[in-house]
Each structure stands twice: as C-alpha cells, then as structure tokens.
C-alpha cells in the first residue's frame, strides 16, 4: 500500500529522470526557448483528464504546443462581461500575441465531464460540492438537448460518444465568436481543427479545415495529416 508521501516522491523521482535524460538530450532546444521565447504554431484546447496528455498523444516537443486544459475541453461562449475568464484569456493570448496558425479542440473517449452533462449528477449542487462543475458542463446543454431530441433511442454508450463529438463541433463554432478568430480564419492565417482520441483503442478521429464529419486516422496515414 502506498504511503501518503509516495506519490509526491514519484514526482521528485520523475524530475530527476527528466533532468538527467530528457533535459540533457534537448538542452539546446530549452536554451533557445529560454532566450528567444515561445512561438508555438498550435494551440490545443484539451481535457484535464489525467489519461489524455496531448503532448504525449501527438509526440510534441517543448515549445510546439500552447495548451489549455480544463474539464471536457470545452470552449465556453464569448462573454464580454468584465469578469474573470481564464479560457477566454488563453484563447485571446494564443490568437493575438502568439499568433498561432492552428487551434485544435482535443476531446476524448470516456470523458467524465461529458458523462456529467448527460447524467445531470452535479445538478443543484453548491459550489465546492460540484456546483462549479455543473455550471461549466451546462455550457454544452444546447448540444445535449439536440442529441436527446434526435437520438431518443440511443444507448448510453452511443449518447456519450455523440456528445463527445458534438461538443467538439460546438466548441469550434464558439471559437469563431471570439474577436479576431473569424477574420484570421477567413484570411487563411488561422485554421481550426477538432480531434477525438479513444483511450481504449488509441483511435484518433479528426475534423480538418471545415470538414463536416469526423474522419478516422489510420496509423499509416498519420505522416500525411
């Protein structure tokens, strides 16, 4: 049985391994990033789920991805109310300051946030007891309601996958509501993409450059995408 400090010690052991191996292997890259600053070509909006790390899935090197992670990889509505909006701030920074060329909304299979939206398990909870989660996943209620109308006889698994994919499409539509996104996309200097990663099978589905439907990426096609 693990002791309370074992997991934290695992972090320290991991750092020592990183410092001795990976950092040394890419020392010049880290030095260049430190002196020149970051200029990643891509922003990835991903889920906080511990099982799905976009840098791992896409085998990305340091400095290649500007990553925003939160529950269910959702893009909330663009609300210009003067309040604190961390997702909006990250999107704005990536678009206007880093001038990324691509934004990828990266969802995944078995997403707990999507399941919470479908089950309503956090409805009527107080903040600190699930209320924050409820308010966050409520942002995809329009897509959930649409699926409930169009897929009344679907199984739980079918509804889960449909909302995982539908929420990615909804997030892409909401991205276009943010200042500067639509204009940059129209000029061809910004490209929006959606992806869904199946944890169990390792399968990747993609929406690329305005595709209407997700396409499964075969392993031997990865180099072409």
Beta strands, then each sheet from edge to edge (+ up, - down):
strand 1: 42-47
strand 2: 65-70
strand 3: 102-108
strand 4: 191-197
strand 5: 204-208
strand 6: 215-217
sheet 1: 2+ 1+ 3+ 4+ 5- 6+
end
